[in-house]
Amino acid sequence: MRPFRFGVTLYPVMDSRAEWLDRVRRVEASGFSIVTVTDHFHNSGGVWSSLVAAYDAAPSLRVGTLVLNNDFWNPSILAREAITTDVLTNGSLELGVGAGWDDPDYAAAGIEKRPPGIRIERLGEALRILRLALSGEPVHLDGAHYRVDGGEPWPRPAQRRVPLVVGGGGRRVLRLAAREADVVSVHRNLEHGVAASWVEERRGDRRLDAGVSERIAWIREAAGERFPELELHALILKVAITEDRESAAAELGRSNGLSAEDVLASPHYLVGTVDGIAGELRERRERWGISYWTLAGGQDPELLAPVVERLAGT
C-alpha cells in the first residue's frame, strides 16, 4: 500500500511575484509535498514560468500540472517545455495531461471541441510522443492525429522518468490512463459540465461512492499486471473541520444540489474532525487504493494541515 501524499492546486493568476511566492510558501509551510497549477482560461495564467517560480520559492515541493488540456498543446512543444521545466526544478516535475472538457476554455482558445472519442484518441497519441521525448529518445510517430519525425535524440530531463498524470471520469479515458500513465486521477465525468456531472453521479439514486468503485474497477481491468505500479489520485473539492458533520455537509452540498448524505458519501469532500477525516482517508485508501490527494484551488491549505501532518508519508 502506497504512503499518503498531499498536494494543493493553485490558480496561476497573480498581481505580483511576491503574491505568487507567498501563496506557494504557505503550501510548503502547511506540510504539503507538491503544488500544481490548472490550465483553465478563466483562472489560469502561464504554466511554466509559474512552476519554475514556485520551485524557487519552495524547493522542498514538487511541481506539476493538474491538468493540461491536450488540445491546447502540440505534444512535441509540450515535451520541450516540460523537459526544460524539469531541469530548472531539479527533477521535480509531474506532468498532468487530460483530454479536455470545458466548453468556455475551447471558446476562449478559438479551438473546436471535437467529440470525446477523437479527443481521447489524440490524447493517447500525445502520451506516446511525450513518453518517448521525456526519455530523451528520438520521436517517430505516424498516427491518425499527429505525424512527428523527431530526428536526433531529445535533451534529457533531470528525472529518469517524468511522471505522467492522466485522469477523468469516463471509461475510455481511465482505461487509457491505466495503460499509459504513472498516476491515474479518478474524477467525475465532466464531459457535459460540472452541474451535469453531479446529476450523472447520482443517477438511479445511487450513492456517490459507487461511481468511484466502478472507476477503480475499470482502471484495474485495463492496467492488468501493472496495476500495483500505479498511484491513484483524487481531488478534494471542499474541506470542513467541524464537530457537526451533518450540518456542514448540507451546507457544502447546497450549491451543487447535493444532500448531506451525498456529500458524506463523495470522495471529493472531507467533513468532520481532524481525527475523523484522517480515519476516513485511511478507509478510502484501504477500499480504493487512493493515496495521493490534492486540495482543489481556492481553499486555504492551512485548513487541511493538521490532517496532512498526521498522514503524510504513512
C-alpha positions in Angstrom: 0.0 0.0 0.0 1.4 3.4 -1.0 2.0 6.0 1.6 -0.1 9.1 1.7 1.0 12.3 0.0 -0.9 15.6 -0.4 -0.8 18.5 -2.8 -2.5 21.8 -3.5 -3.7 23.2 -6.8 -3.2 26.9 -7.2 -4.6 29.2 -9.9 -1.5 30.8 -11.5 -3.1 34.3 -11.7 -1.3 36.9 -9.6 -0.8 40.6 -9.4 2.8 40.4 -8.4 5.7 38.0 -8.0 5.6 38.4 -4.2 2.0 37.4 -4.1 2.6 34.2 -6.0 5.7 33.2 -4.0 3.8 33.8 -0.7 0.9 31.5 -1.8 3.4 28.8 -2.7 5.3 29.1 0.6 2.0 28.8 2.5 1.5 25.4 0.8 5.0 24.3 1.8 4.5 25.6 5.4 1.3 23.6 5.7 3.2 20.3 5.1 2.1 19.5 1.5 4.6 17.9 -0.8 3.5 19.2 -4.3 2.0 22.3 -5.8 0.2 22.0 -9.1 -1.4 24.5 -11.5 -4.5 24.4 -13.6 -5.0 25.1 -17.3 -8.4 26.8 -17.5 -8.6 30.2 -19.2 -10.9 31.7 -16.6 -8.5 31.1 -13.7 -5.1 30.3 -15.1 -2.1 32.3 -16.2 1.2 31.0 -17.6 2.1 27.5 -16.6 5.8 27.0 -17.0 7.0 30.3 -15.5 4.7 29.8 -12.6 6.1 26.4 -11.8 9.7 27.4 -12.0 9.0 30.4 -9.7 7.1 28.1 -7.4 10.1 25.8 -7.1 12.5 28.8 -6.5 10.2 29.9 -3.6 9.8 26.4 -2.1 12.3 23.9 -3.3 11.1 21.2 -1.0 7.9 20.9 -3.1 7.4 19.0 -6.3 5.6 20.9 -9.0 3.2 19.9 -11.6 0.2 20.4 -13.9 -3.3 19.2 -12.9 -4.0 19.0 -15.7 -3.2 20.5 -19.1 -5.8 20.3 -21.9 -4.1 18.2 -24.6 -5.9 20.0 -27.4 -4.2 23.3 -26.4 -0.7 21.8 -26.6 1.2 20.3 -29.5 2.9 17.3 -27.8 6.3 18.0 -29.2 6.3 21.6 -28.0 4.8 20.4 -24.7 7.6 17.9 -24.3 10.2 20.7 -24.9 8.7 22.9 -22.2 8.3 20.0 -19.8 11.9 18.9 -20.2 13.3 22.4 -19.6 11.0 22.9 -16.6 12.1 19.6 -15.1 15.7 20.6 -15.4 15.1 24.1 -13.9 13.3 22.5 -11.0 16.0 19.9 -10.3 13.8 16.9 -11.4 10.6 18.0 -9.6 8.1 18.0 -12.4 4.9 15.8 -12.6 3.2 16.3 -15.9 -0.6 16.0 -15.9 -2.4 16.0 -19.2 -6.1 15.4 -20.0 -8.4 15.1 -23.0 -10.2 18.5 -22.2 -13.8 19.1 -21.4 -14.6 22.7 -20.5 -16.6 24.5 -23.3 -15.6 28.0 -22.2 -11.9 27.0 -22.5 -12.4 26.0 -26.1 -14.3 29.1 -26.9 -11.6 31.3 -25.3 -8.9 29.4 -27.2 -10.8 29.5 -30.5 -10.4 25.8 -30.9 -13.1 23.4 -31.9 -14.1 20.9 -29.2 -14.2 17.5 -31.0 -16.2 14.5 -29.9 -14.9 12.6 -26.8 -13.6 9.6 -28.8 -11.5 11.8 -31.0 -10.1 13.8 -28.1 -9.2 10.6 -26.2 -7.5 9.2 -29.3 -5.5 12.4 -29.7 -4.5 12.2 -26.0 -3.4 8.6 -26.5 -1.1 9.5 -29.4 0.2 12.6 -27.4 1.1 10.4 -24.4 3.2 8.1 -26.7 5.0 11.1 -28.1 5.6 12.5 -24.6 6.9 9.3 -23.2 9.5 9.0 -25.9 10.5 12.6 -25.8 10.7 12.7 -22.0 13.0 9.7 -22.1 15.4 11.5 -24.4 14.6 9.2 -27.3 14.0 10.3 -31.0 10.3 10.6 -31.6 8.8 9.0 -34.6 5.0 8.6 -34.9 2.8 8.4 -37.9 -0.6 8.5 -36.2 -4.1 9.4 -37.1 -3.8 12.8 -35.3 0.0 13.5 -35.1 2.8 12.9 -37.5 6.1 13.5 -35.8 9.7 12.9 -37.0 11.9 13.9 -34.2 15.2 13.2 -35.8 18.0 13.4 -33.3 17.6 12.4 -29.6 15.9 15.0 -27.4 17.6 16.8 -24.5 17.1 14.8 -21.3 15.0 15.9 -18.3 16.6 15.8 -14.9 14.5 12.8 -13.8 15.0 9.4 -15.3 11.2 9.2 -15.7 9.0 12.3 -15.5 5.7 11.0 -14.0 2.7 11.3 -16.3 -0.6 12.1 -14.6 -3.8 11.3 -16.6 -7.3 11.0 -15.3 -11.0 11.7 -15.8 -14.4 10.1 -15.1 -15.2 8.3 -18.3 -14.4 4.7 -19.0 -12.3 5.3 -22.2 -10.0 7.9 -20.7 -9.5 6.0 -17.5 -8.6 2.8 -19.4 -6.1 4.9 -21.4 -4.7 6.3 -18.2 -4.4 2.8 -16.7 -2.3 1.7 -19.7 -0.1 4.8 -20.1 0.2 6.9 -17.0 2.1 6.7 -13.8 -0.6 8.5 -11.8 -4.3 7.9 -12.5 -6.6 10.6 -11.2 -10.2 9.5 -10.5 -12.8 12.2 -11.1 -16.4 12.7 -12.1 -17.3 12.6 -15.8 -17.2 16.4 -16.7 -18.0 16.0 -20.4 -21.3 17.9 -20.1 -20.2 20.3 -17.4 -20.0 20.4 -13.6 -23.7 20.5 -12.9 -24.4 17.6 -15.2 -21.6 15.6 -13.7 -23.3 15.6 -10.3 -26.6 14.5 -11.8 -24.8 11.7 -13.6 -23.1 10.6 -10.3 -26.5 10.3 -8.6 -28.4 8.5 -11.4 -30.8 5.9 -10.1 -30.3 7.4 -6.6 -27.0 5.6 -6.2 -24.6 6.7 -3.6 -21.7 8.9 -4.8 -19.1 6.4 -3.7 -20.5 3.8 -6.1 -19.1 5.6 -9.1 -15.6 5.6 -7.6 -15.7 1.9 -7.1 -16.8 1.4 -10.7 -14.0 3.6 -12.0 -11.4 1.8 -9.9 -12.6 -1.5 -11.4 -12.2 -0.1 -14.9 -8.6 1.0 -14.1 -7.7 -2.3 -12.5 -9.0 -4.3 -15.5 -7.2 -2.1 -18.1 -3.9 -1.9 -16.2 -3.7 -5.7 -15.7 -0.3 -6.6 -14.2 0.9 -3.0 -14.0 -2.0 -2.0 -11.6 0.3 -2.3 -8.5 2.7 0.2 -10.1 0.0 2.9 -10.5 -0.5 5.7 -8.0 -4.2 6.6 -7.6 -5.2 10.2 -7.1 -8.3 12.2 -6.4 -9.2 15.9 -5.8 -10.6 17.3 -2.5 -13.1 19.8 -3.6 -14.1 21.1 -0.2 -12.9 20.7 3.5 -14.9 21.4 6.6 -13.3 20.8 10.0 -16.3 20.5 12.3 -18.0 18.5 15.1 -21.3 18.8 13.3 -20.8 16.8 10.1 -24.5 16.7 9.0 -25.0 20.5 9.1 -21.6 21.2 7.5 -22.2 18.6 4.7 -25.6 20.0 4.0 -24.1 23.5 3.6 -21.3 22.3 1.3 -23.7 20.4 -0.9 -26.2 23.1 -1.4 -24.5 24.8 -4.3 -24.4 21.5 -6.3 -27.9 20.3 -5.3 -26.4 17.6 -3.1 -27.8 16.3 0.2 -25.7 15.9 3.3 -25.8 12.2 2.6 -24.4 12.8 -0.9 -21.6 14.9 0.4 -20.6 12.5 3.1 -20.5 9.6 0.6 -18.5 11.5 -2.0 -14.7 11.1 -2.0 -14.3 14.7 -3.1 -15.4 16.2 0.2 -13.8 15.9 3.7 -16.1 16.8 6.6 -15.6 16.2 10.3 -13.0 16.4 13.0 -9.3 16.0 12.2 -9.3 12.5 13.7 -12.4 11.6 11.8 -11.1 12.9 8.4 -7.8 11.1 9.0 -9.6 7.9 9.6 -11.9 8.4 6.6 -8.9 8.9 4.3 -7.3 5.6 5.7 -10.6 3.8 4.9 -10.6 5.2 1.4 -7.1 4.1 0.8 -8.0 0.6 2.0 -11.1 0.5 -0.1 -9.9 2.1 -3.4 -6.2 2.4 -3.1 -6.2 6.2 -3.4 -3.2 7.5 -1.6 -2.5 10.9 -3.4 -4.9 13.7 -2.6 -4.9 17.2 -3.9 -6.7 20.1 -2.3 -8.5 22.0 -5.1 -7.9 25.6 -5.8 -9.4 28.4 -3.9 -9.1 26.8 -0.4 -6.8 27.6 2.5 -4.1 24.9 2.7 -3.8 25.6 6.4 -7.2 24.2 6.9 -6.1 20.7 6.0 -2.6 21.0 7.5 -3.4 19.0 10.7 -4.6 16.1 8.6 -1.6 16.3 6.3 0.8 16.3 9.3 -0.9 13.2 10.7 -1.0 11.1 7.5 1.7 12.3 5.0 4.3 9.6 4.4 2.4 6.9 6.4 
